[in-house]
Every structure is written in C-alpha cells, then in structure tokens.
Amino acid sequence: ASWFLTELHSKISRFSYWVEVVGKAKMPFPTAEMCLVVTLLVVGSVSLVTGYRIDVGASCLLTFLAPTALFFQCSGDRIQSISVGGGLLLLYVTGPGAISVGAAQFALS
C-alpha cells in the first residue's frame, strides 16, 4: 500500500507536471485522465489499507497499474508493476485478512 500512497502523493503534489507527461504521451484529455488516476489511487489505497471492499480497491489499483506499466515505464519498472499486479489479483481472489474491516463482509459473499 505504501507504494501506491507514494504514487498518490507524487500525482497530487506535481499534478500539472503529470498532466504534461500524459499529454506528451499523446493520450486524449490528459487533465481528466489524471483526475481519474488520482481517484483510482485514493479509492484503491484506502481500500487496501483498511481491508474494506478489497475487491473494488484491487480493481481500482489494477486499472491504474496496467496502463502505467504499458505506456509510461521502462522494462525494469514494468516487471515490478507486473509483479505488484499479480499480488493485487491474489488479493482480489482471496479477499481481505482475518482481522481487516472487510473480513466479515467478504465471508458473507
């Protein structure tokens, strides 16, 4: 979760820089895309830290991670992102831990 929180801090504190980077990558609507990225990171990180609705949080973070790995990272960072994505998929499938906020909710579904 700390990796995503670090990314979130970077995206918020240097928002205009990241809008420029997305624009240089010839992505349409860079400001709207960065707003979506910040939203995905907030929802996913909070979900991951608390354990509440971990399926939604893992999906949000995977939605952020996949395009980032494909379009914006070099090969070494891409491998790290793929391995983190595998961990997020595992979280999505297995659910939250026994003492998390969402443990009871996951057991009922």
C-alpha positions as a Markdown table, in Angstrom:
| # | Residue | x | y | z |
|---|---|---|---|---|
| 1 | Ala | 0.0 | 0.0 | 0.0 |
| 2 | Ser | 2.9 | 2.4 | 0.7 |
| 3 | Trp | 4.0 | 2.2 | -3.0 |
| 4 | Phe | 0.5 | 3.4 | -4.1 |
| 5 | Leu | 0.4 | 6.1 | -1.4 |
| 6 | Thr | 3.8 | 7.4 | -2.6 |
| 7 | Glu | 2.4 | 7.4 | -6.2 |
| 8 | Leu | -0.7 | 9.3 | -4.9 |
| 9 | His | 1.4 | 11.9 | -3.2 |
| 10 | Ser | 3.5 | 12.4 | -6.3 |
| 11 | Lys | 0.4 | 12.7 | -8.6 |
| 12 | Ile | -1.3 | 15.3 | -6.3 |
| 13 | Ser | 1.8 | 17.4 | -5.4 |
| 14 | Arg | 3.0 | 17.6 | -9.0 |
| 15 | Phe | -0.3 | 17.4 | -10.8 |
| 16 | Ser | 0.5 | 19.9 | -13.6 |
| 17 | Tyr | 3.8 | 18.0 | -14.3 |
| 18 | Trp | 1.9 | 14.7 | -14.7 |
| 19 | Val | -0.8 | 16.3 | -16.9 |
| 20 | Glu | 2.1 | 17.4 | -19.2 |
| 21 | Val | 3.7 | 13.9 | -19.2 |
| 22 | Val | 0.3 | 12.4 | -20.1 |
| 23 | Gly | -0.2 | 15.0 | -22.8 |
| 24 | Lys | 3.3 | 14.3 | -24.3 |
| 25 | Ala | 2.3 | 10.6 | -24.5 |
| 26 | Lys | -0.4 | 11.7 | -26.9 |
| 27 | Met | -3.2 | 10.5 | -24.6 |
| 28 | Pro | -6.5 | 12.3 | -25.1 |
| 29 | Phe | -7.9 | 14.5 | -22.3 |
| 30 | Pro | -4.8 | 14.5 | -20.0 |
| 31 | Thr | -6.3 | 16.5 | -17.2 |
| 32 | Ala | -9.4 | 14.3 | -17.0 |
| 33 | Glu | -7.2 | 11.2 | -17.1 |
| 34 | Met | -5.0 | 12.5 | -14.2 |
| 35 | Cys | -8.2 | 13.2 | -12.2 |
| 36 | Leu | -9.2 | 9.6 | -12.8 |
| 37 | Val | -5.8 | 8.4 | -11.8 |
| 38 | Val | -5.9 | 10.3 | -8.5 |
| 39 | Thr | -9.4 | 8.9 | -7.8 |
| 40 | Leu | -8.3 | 5.3 | -8.6 |
| 41 | Leu | -5.3 | 5.7 | -6.3 |
| 42 | Val | -7.3 | 7.2 | -3.4 |
| 43 | Val | -10.1 | 4.6 | -3.6 |
| 44 | Gly | -7.7 | 1.7 | -4.1 |
| 45 | Ser | -5.2 | 2.8 | -1.4 |
| 46 | Val | -7.8 | 3.4 | 1.2 |
| 47 | Ser | -9.4 | 0.0 | 0.4 |
| 48 | Leu | -6.1 | -1.7 | 0.6 |
| 49 | Val | -5.1 | -0.1 | 3.9 |
| 50 | Thr | -8.4 | -0.7 | 5.6 |
| 51 | Gly | -9.3 | -4.0 | 4.0 |
| 52 | Tyr | -12.8 | -2.8 | 3.3 |
| 53 | Arg | -14.1 | -3.7 | -0.2 |
| 54 | Ile | -10.7 | -5.1 | -1.2 |
| 55 | Asp | -12.2 | -6.4 | -4.5 |
| 56 | Val | -13.0 | -2.8 | -5.5 |
| 57 | Gly | -9.7 | -1.5 | -4.3 |
| 58 | Ala | -7.7 | -4.1 | -6.1 |
| 59 | Ser | -9.6 | -3.5 | -9.3 |
| 60 | Cys | -9.0 | 0.3 | -9.0 |
| 61 | Leu | -5.3 | -0.2 | -8.5 |
| 62 | Leu | -5.1 | -2.7 | -11.3 |
| 63 | Thr | -6.9 | -0.2 | -13.6 |
| 64 | Phe | -4.2 | 2.3 | -12.6 |
| 65 | Leu | -1.3 | -0.1 | -12.9 |
| 66 | Ala | -1.9 | -1.7 | -16.3 |
| 67 | Pro | -1.8 | 1.4 | -18.5 |
| 68 | Thr | 1.0 | 2.8 | -16.4 |
| 69 | Ala | 3.1 | -0.3 | -16.9 |
| 70 | Leu | 2.3 | -0.4 | -20.7 |
| 71 | Phe | 2.8 | 3.3 | -21.6 |
| 72 | Phe | 4.9 | 5.0 | -19.1 |
| 73 | Gln | 7.5 | 2.7 | -17.6 |
| 74 | Cys | 10.9 | 1.3 | -18.7 |
| 75 | Ser | 11.3 | -2.5 | -18.6 |
| 76 | Gly | 12.7 | -2.8 | -15.1 |
| 77 | Asp | 9.9 | -0.8 | -13.6 |
| 78 | Arg | 7.4 | -2.7 | -15.8 |
| 79 | Ile | 8.5 | -6.0 | -14.3 |
| 80 | Gln | 7.9 | -4.6 | -10.8 |
| 81 | Ser | 4.5 | -3.3 | -11.8 |
| 82 | Ile | 3.5 | -6.7 | -13.2 |
| 83 | Ser | 4.5 | -8.5 | -10.0 |
| 84 | Val | 2.6 | -6.0 | -7.9 |
| 85 | Gly | -0.4 | -6.6 | -10.3 |
| 86 | Gly | -0.1 | -10.3 | -9.6 |
| 87 | Gly | -0.3 | -9.6 | -5.9 |
| 88 | Leu | -3.4 | -7.4 | -6.4 |
| 89 | Leu | -5.0 | -10.2 | -8.4 |
| 90 | Leu | -4.2 | -12.6 | -5.5 |
| 91 | Leu | -5.8 | -10.1 | -3.1 |
| 92 | Tyr | -8.9 | -9.8 | -5.3 |
| 93 | Val | -9.3 | -13.6 | -5.3 |
| 94 | Thr | -8.5 | -14.4 | -1.7 |
| 95 | Gly | -10.1 | -11.3 | -0.1 |
| 96 | Pro | -9.0 | -9.4 | 3.0 |
| 97 | Gly | -7.2 | -10.7 | 6.0 |
| 98 | Ala | -9.0 | -12.2 | 9.0 |
| 99 | Ile | -8.7 | -9.0 | 11.2 |
| 100 | Ser | -9.5 | -6.4 | 8.5 |
| 101 | Val | -12.6 | -4.2 | 8.3 |
| 102 | Gly | -13.9 | -6.1 | 5.3 |
| 103 | Ala | -13.4 | -9.7 | 6.6 |
| 104 | Ala | -17.0 | -10.2 | 7.7 |
| 105 | Gln | -18.3 | -8.7 | 4.5 |
| 106 | Phe | -16.1 | -11.0 | 2.4 |
| 107 | Ala | -17.1 | -14.1 | 4.3 |
| 108 | Leu | -20.8 | -13.4 | 3.7 |
| 109 | Ser | -20.4 | -13.2 | -0.1 |
